[in-house]
Amino acid sequence: MTKLGVNIDHVATLRQARRTYEPDPVTAACLADLGGADIITVHLREDRRHIQDRDLRLLKQTVFTKLNLEMSVAPEIVELALAEQPAQVTFVPEKRQEITTEGGLDVVSQKKTLTSLIKRFKERGIVVSLFINPETRQIEVAKEVGAEFVELHTGAYANATTETEQRNLLEKLCRGANLSRELGLRVNAGHGLTYKNVGPVVEEVDAEELHIGHSIISRAVFVGIKKAVEEMKELIYKHSLLAKTDRQS
C-alpha cells in the first residue's frame, strides 16, 4: 500500500505567528503517528519561517517512524541535516518570497552540486530523494546524480481546473513514474494533494510514498490530527485496493 508522509510544517506556522511555544510540531508528529502516518515530513527553510532547528533535533529523537527532511542545498542547511541524520532528505527548490514550494528542483542545472551532496548523504546512510517535475530530462539526471527516490511534483495536477486538464496532467505523472522506475529510481509524489484529489494519484501513479501537509493540517483544525490522518490513510487504503483489483483483472 502507498505510504503516507504527513508534513507538519503548518503546525509550526501557527506557532511562529505568535512566536510562542504552542502548538508544538513534535506533539503533532506523535499524534500523526498514532493516526497511522508512515513518515513525518518537515521542511527546514533557510528563513526558519516555520520549522526551527530545535524542532528538527527533537523530532529526530522522538519520531519512531521515518523522518523525512525537505531542504535546500544551502550549505548551512546541509551541515545541519548531516549532523542530525534524518532517515531521508528530499532536496527541494526554495525561494524566500514564495508562500510554498513552487515547482520542482532543476536537477539539470545543479547536477554538479547535487552529485557531490548526494554522495555525502549516502555515505552517512541517509536516503536521498529529489522533488522534481515529471519531465524526462529531470528524471534522467536525477538517476545520474545518484538519488534513490524522486518525488514527483503533483501541484499542477492538484491545481487543474477542468477534468480534461486534470486527466492530461495525471497521465504526465504516470509517464514520469514509469520512466523513473524503468531507470531504477523509486517513486514518491506530493504537493497540493487533498482528500478530494488523492484517489487517482494512488490508483494510477502507484507511488511508494505520498507527502501531504496542508490538507491534513487544515482538516485537523476541525477533527484533530489523529483523526485527520486516519481519514487520509483510509482513503489511500481504499484506492490502493481498487488499484490492486484493476491490475489483477
C-alpha positions in Angstrom: 0.0 0.0 0.0 1.1 3.5 -0.7 2.6 5.0 2.4 1.5 8.4 3.9 4.0 11.1 4.8 2.4 13.8 6.9 4.0 17.2 6.6 3.6 19.1 9.9 5.2 22.4 8.8 1.9 24.3 9.2 1.6 23.4 12.9 4.9 25.3 13.3 3.5 28.1 11.0 0.7 28.7 13.6 3.2 28.7 16.4 5.5 31.1 14.7 2.6 33.5 14.1 2.9 34.4 17.8 6.5 33.2 18.3 5.4 31.2 21.3 5.7 27.6 22.3 2.4 26.2 21.0 1.1 24.4 19.1 4.1 22.1 19.2 5.0 20.3 16.0 6.6 17.5 18.0 3.3 16.8 19.6 1.7 16.9 16.2 4.1 14.3 14.9 3.2 12.0 17.8 -0.5 12.4 17.1 0.1 11.8 13.4 2.0 8.6 14.2 -1.0 7.5 16.3 -3.2 8.2 13.3 -1.2 5.9 11.1 1.4 8.2 9.5 4.2 6.2 7.9 6.5 9.1 7.6 6.8 12.5 9.2 7.9 15.3 6.9 9.3 18.7 7.7 10.9 21.5 5.7 13.7 23.4 7.5 13.7 26.6 5.5 16.6 29.0 5.3 14.5 31.8 6.8 13.1 29.5 9.5 9.6 30.7 8.8 8.1 27.6 10.5 10.2 24.6 11.5 13.1 25.6 13.7 16.5 23.9 14.4 15.3 22.7 17.8 12.2 21.1 16.2 14.4 19.0 13.9 16.6 17.9 16.9 13.6 16.9 18.9 11.9 15.2 16.0 15.0 13.1 15.4 14.8 12.0 19.0 11.1 11.3 19.1 9.9 10.2 15.7 9.8 6.4 15.6 8.5 6.2 12.0 10.6 7.6 9.1 11.7 11.2 9.4 11.9 13.0 6.0 13.6 16.4 5.9 12.8 18.7 3.0 15.7 21.0 2.4 17.5 23.3 0.0 21.2 22.9 -1.0 22.2 25.9 1.2 25.5 25.0 3.0 24.1 25.8 6.5 21.1 23.5 6.0 23.2 20.8 4.5 25.5 20.7 7.6 22.5 20.7 10.0 21.0 17.8 8.1 24.2 15.8 8.1 24.6 16.4 11.8 21.0 15.4 12.7 20.9 12.5 10.2 17.2 12.1 9.4 16.3 8.8 7.7 15.6 10.6 4.4 16.3 14.0 2.9 14.4 15.5 0.0 16.1 18.3 -1.9 13.6 20.9 -2.9 13.9 24.4 -4.6 13.5 27.3 -2.2 12.7 31.0 -2.8 12.4 33.5 0.1 9.4 35.2 -1.3 7.3 32.1 -2.1 4.4 31.1 0.1 5.0 27.4 -0.5 7.4 25.5 -2.8 6.7 26.4 -6.4 7.7 23.8 -9.0 10.3 21.1 -8.9 14.0 21.3 -8.4 16.0 21.9 -11.5 18.3 19.0 -11.2 19.9 19.6 -14.7 21.3 23.0 -13.8 22.5 21.8 -10.4 23.9 18.5 -11.5 27.5 19.0 -10.2 26.3 20.3 -6.8 23.8 17.6 -6.3 26.2 14.8 -7.3 28.6 15.9 -4.6 25.9 16.5 -1.9 24.1 13.2 -2.5 27.4 11.3 -2.2 27.9 12.9 1.3 24.4 11.9 2.4 24.7 8.4 1.1 28.0 8.0 2.9 26.1 8.7 6.2 23.4 6.1 5.3 20.8 8.8 4.6 18.3 8.1 1.8 18.1 10.9 -0.8 15.0 12.0 -2.8 14.7 14.8 -5.3 11.5 16.8 -5.6 11.1 17.3 -9.4 8.6 18.0 -12.1 7.6 14.8 -14.1 9.9 15.8 -17.0 12.1 13.3 -18.9 15.4 15.1 -18.6 14.9 15.9 -14.9 14.2 12.3 -14.2 17.2 11.1 -16.2 19.6 13.4 -14.5 18.1 12.5 -11.1 19.3 9.0 -11.8 22.7 10.3 -12.9 23.4 12.3 -9.7 22.7 9.2 -7.5 19.3 9.8 -6.0 17.4 6.8 -4.7 14.0 8.4 -4.9 12.3 11.1 -7.0 9.2 12.8 -5.5 7.1 13.9 -8.5 5.6 17.3 -8.1 1.8 16.9 -8.2 1.0 20.6 -7.9 -0.1 21.2 -11.5 -2.4 18.2 -11.3 -3.8 19.5 -8.0 -4.4 22.9 -9.4 -6.1 21.8 -12.6 -9.5 23.5 -13.2 -11.0 21.1 -15.7 -11.4 17.3 -15.9 -9.5 17.2 -19.2 -6.6 19.2 -17.8 -6.5 17.0 -14.7 -6.5 13.8 -16.7 -3.7 15.1 -19.0 -1.6 16.1 -16.0 -2.3 12.8 -14.3 -1.1 10.9 -17.4 2.1 13.0 -17.4 2.7 12.0 -13.8 2.1 8.3 -14.7 4.6 8.6 -17.6 7.1 10.2 -15.3 6.6 7.5 -12.7 7.0 4.7 -15.2 10.2 6.2 -16.7 11.6 6.7 -13.2 11.0 3.0 -12.3 12.5 1.9 -15.7 15.7 3.8 -14.7 15.8 2.2 -11.3 14.5 5.1 -9.3 11.9 4.7 -6.6 8.9 7.0 -6.9 7.2 9.3 -4.3 4.7 12.1 -5.1 3.3 15.1 -3.4 2.3 18.8 -3.3 -1.3 20.1 -3.2 -2.9 16.7 -2.7 -6.2 16.7 -0.8 -8.9 14.3 0.4 -10.7 15.0 -2.9 -7.9 14.6 -5.5 -5.6 11.9 -3.9 -7.6 8.9 -5.2 -6.5 9.0 -8.9 -2.8 9.5 -7.8 -2.9 6.5 -5.5 -4.6 4.3 -8.2 -2.6 5.3 -11.2 0.8 6.8 -10.2 1.5 4.0 -7.8 3.9 6.0 -5.7 5.6 4.4 -2.7 5.0 7.5 -0.6 2.6 10.4 -0.8 3.7 13.5 1.2 0.7 15.6 2.2 0.6 18.5 4.6 -1.7 21.5 4.2 -4.9 19.5 3.6 -4.4 17.2 6.6 -3.5 20.0 8.9 -6.5 22.1 7.7 -8.8 19.1 8.4 -7.1 18.6 11.8 -8.4 22.1 12.8 -11.9 20.6 13.0 -11.3 16.9 13.8 -7.8 16.7 15.4 -4.6 15.5 13.8 -5.0 11.8 14.7 -8.5 11.6 13.1 -7.4 13.7 10.0 -4.5 11.3 9.4 -6.8 8.3 9.9 -9.2 9.6 7.3 -6.4 10.1 4.8 -5.0 6.7 5.5 -8.4 5.2 4.9 -8.7 6.9 1.5 -5.2 5.7 0.5 -6.1 2.1 1.6 -9.3 2.1 -0.3 -7.8 3.4 -3.5 -4.8 1.1 -3.2 -7.2 -1.9 -3.1 -9.0 -0.6 -6.1 -5.7 -0.3 -8.0 -4.7 -3.8 -7.0 -8.1 -5.2 -8.1 -7.8 -3.4 -11.5 -4.3 -4.8 -12.1 -5.4 -8.3 -11.3 -8.4 -8.2 -13.6 
